[in-house]
Amino acid sequence: MFAWGRRTYVMGILNMTPDSFSGDGLGSNLDRAAAQAQAYVYAGADLLDVGGESTRPGAAPVAAEEEMARVIPAITRLARELHVPLSVDTYKAGVARAAVAAGATIINDVWGLRMEPEIAHVAAETGAYLVITRNARPSAQAAWNYASAADNRPETGLIERVLRDLQESMALARRAGVAEEHIILDPGIGFGNTPAGNLEILRDLARLRHLGRPILIGTSRKGFIGQVLGLEVDGRLEGTAATVAIAIAHGADIVRVHDLSPMVRVSRMADAIMREPQVTS
């Protein structure tokens, strides 16, 4: 399904939520979701990420039943109408299992197996790809609490903590039986880091290549871009483009974005520089 290292894959975001931080929540409108998905694919999206619970800071948790009601009809329809891989953005094992049954082939867990470790068994049993995200947000529900754990760690750089946390989550995935070639890593831009920390992760992203797995980056419209540029969500296109280009230059394999057409162009130009493809006249 993927030819890692040959080019960057562009993942389009479909938020089946009423409260997306970026203002693009689709709620339960399946026709609108299908139209947006088709437009994304036409613009060059290689895969689509369907989510039913907002990951914005302060968002209220959504029960698994409600999350399934939001995402499963959308995944079922998109699997029938489109021919691109579908990802489900969830940390809940039950939602992930239902989504794969409906047609998703990727599970994108923003809690890196730490909220519901059973999700790794779902990936192993179904053969789905598994995106493991390093999430530094404190949570009383999480199996591991990053905030308290960090207090006991040596004062090393942020990227060392990111590497260590991802290695720990990868070990959980392997023990659950997830195939090595199905693991994708996300350093968690915007998930509990300071704005300076997010910039540091992007600056040192190439160090994640030592883990030997593809890297997914999701910077699109995020708060640290707004803080650097002093702009609200609707003014962060150029800032997002800069982060996408830098991420690709430092080794990103997948970029998760809202603004498909411009980010596809950014990705193709960055690939032309960094991956030396054949240029057609």
N, C-alpha and C positions, 0 to 999 in steps of 0.2 A: 504493500500500500504506500510506503514511503521509500524514497531513495535519499537517505540522509547524506548531507554534504554536497549534493549536486546543486541544490537551490533552496531558497527559503520558502516555506509554506505559509500561506496567509489564512488565518482562522477568523471568520466573521462571527460577531457576537449577536446572539438572539436572546434578549431578556424577556422571558414570559412572566414578568413581574409588573406590579403597578408602581413600584418605587425605586427604579434604577437610579443610581447617582448621576448618570449621564443624561437622564431625561428621555431615554428611548425605550422605556418599558412597554411591552405589548399587551400585558394583561392576558386575558383569555381569548383574544381576537385571532383565531386561527387563519382567517383569510389574510389579515394584515401580516401575520408571521410568515405565511407562505409567500406572499408577494415580496416581502423584504428578503427572505431567503433566496428567492429566484433572482432578485436584483443583485444580491451579493455574489451569487455564482456567476451571473452575467458579467459582473465587474472583475471577476478573477479569483474569487474565494476558492481555496483548495479544500476547506473543511469548515463546518459550522459548529459552534458551541452553544447549546441550548440550556438555559438556566432558569430555575423557578424560585430561587431565593436570593435576594439582594445581598451582595457582599460589601456594601458601603458601610463605613463605620457607624455604629449605633442602630443598624437595621434590626428589626425584631425577627427572631427565629421563626421559621415556618414549619408546621407539622409535616411529617412525611406524606400523609394523605393529601394535604393541600398542595404540596410540591408536586406530587405525582399528577394531580388533577391539572396542574398547569403545564407540565412538560411532556407527559406521555402522549396526549392527543397530537401535540405539535410534532414530536419525533416520529410518531406513526405516519402522519401525513407527509412529512418531509422525506422519510425513507421511501415512501411510495412514489413521490413526485420528482425527486432529485437523485443524482448519481454522484454525490460527494460524501465522504465520511462524515458522520454525525458524532458529536461529543456531547455528553451530558455533564453539566457543571453542578456537581453535588458532592456532599461528604457523607450522605446517608446510604447505607448498604442496600436497604430495601428499594429506594428510588433508583439506585444504580442498576440493580438486577432487573427491575421493570423496564428501565430505559433500554438496556441491552436487548431484552426480549422484544421491544418495540422497534429496534433497528439501529440503535447507537452502537458504535464500535470502539468508542473511546470513553473512559471515565476520567473526568477532570476533578480531582479532589483538592479543594483549596485548603484543607486542613492536613494534607500530607499523611493520611492514615491515622491521625492522632485523635480525631473525634470519634470515629467509628472504625477501628482497625479491621472489622469484618469486611469492609469494602475491598480490602486486598484479596480476600478469598473469592469475592464475586468476580474480580478481574481474572483471577487464576482459573476459576471454574468455567467462565464464559469465553476466555481467550481474548478479552478486550484489552486494548492498550490502556495504560494507567498513567495519568499525569500526576506527579507528586509535587505539591507546592510547599515550600517552606513558609510557614505562617507564624509570625512573631507576635500576633495579638494574644493577650492573656484571655483565658477562658476557663471558668470553673468546671466546664464539662469536658475539656480536652483531657486525653489520657496523660499527656505530658504538659506541664505548664512552663512555657518558655520564660516567662518573667521570673519565676522563682529559680529556674535552672540557671538562668544567666547570672544570677547573683553569686553562684558558686563556681562560675567558670573563671579561668585566668583572663586577665585583661588583654585579650588578643583582638585583632581587627574583625570587623563585621563579616568580611568575606570568609574568614576562618570559621565563624559560627554558622554561616549559611552552609558551608561545605559539610561541617560536622552534622548539622541537623538533617541535611539531605541524605547523607550516608546512613544515618540511623533509620530514616524512613525507608530507604532502599533495602536495608537489612530486613525490616518488617515485611516488605513486599516479597522478597526472595523466600523468606521462611513460610509465607503463605502459598508459595508456589507460582508466583507471577514470573513469566518468562523474562529473562534479562532483556531480550530484544523488544519487549513490549513496554518498557519503562521509559518515561519522558520526565524530565526535571524542570521545575519552575522555581526560580529563587525567591519569588514572592514580592515583586515590586509593589509597594503600597500596602502590604499586609503587616502592619505594626512597626514599620521602620520610620525613622525621621526623614524629612525631605533630604537632608544631607546623606543619610544612609541609603536611600534609594539611588541617589547619584553615585555613591560609592560602589554599590552593587553593579550598576551599569559600567562604571569605569573599570572594574575588575572582573567583568563577566567571563573573560577568557579563561580564568582559573577554574571555572566549572567544567571545562573540557576534560580536566583530569579525571572526572568521574566516569567518563566513557559513555555517557548517554546523551541523546538529543536534548536540546534546551529550548523551552518555550518561554517567551517573554510577553507579559501583558502590561503595557504602560499607558494604553490608550486613554486620553482625557483625564488622567489621574491627578489627584490633588497636588502632588509635588510639582507637577508641571505648572499648575496654576499659581503655586507659591513662588516659584522661580520667576515667572513672567508677570505675575500680578493680574491674572486673567481668570474669568469664570469658565465653566465647562465648555460653552459654545465658542470660546476663543482659543482653544488649545490645539488646533489642528497642526500648526507649524511646530509647536513644541513636541507633539506626539511624533511627527515625522522625523525630527532630530533624534529622538530616542530610538525609534525603529531603525534608522540608518546606523546609529552607533552600535546598537545591539547586534545587528547583522555583521557589522565589521568585526565584532568581538566574538562571534561564533553562534549566534542564535539560529535555530533551525525552524522555529515556528514563531510568528508574531500574531498576537491576538488583538484585533482592532475593531473599532466601530465604523470608521470612515474608509470603506473598502476601496473605491476607485483611486483616491490619492495614495493610500498606503500600499496598494498593489504596485503602483508606479514607483514609489520610493523603494520598495523591496526589489523590484526588477533592476532598478538602477544600481542599488547597492550590490546586488548579485553580480551585475556586469563588471563592477570594479573588483569585488572580492573573490568571485568564483570563476572568472574568466570564461564565460560561455561563448558559444559562437554568436557573433553579431551579424544580423542580416541587414543588407542594404536596401 
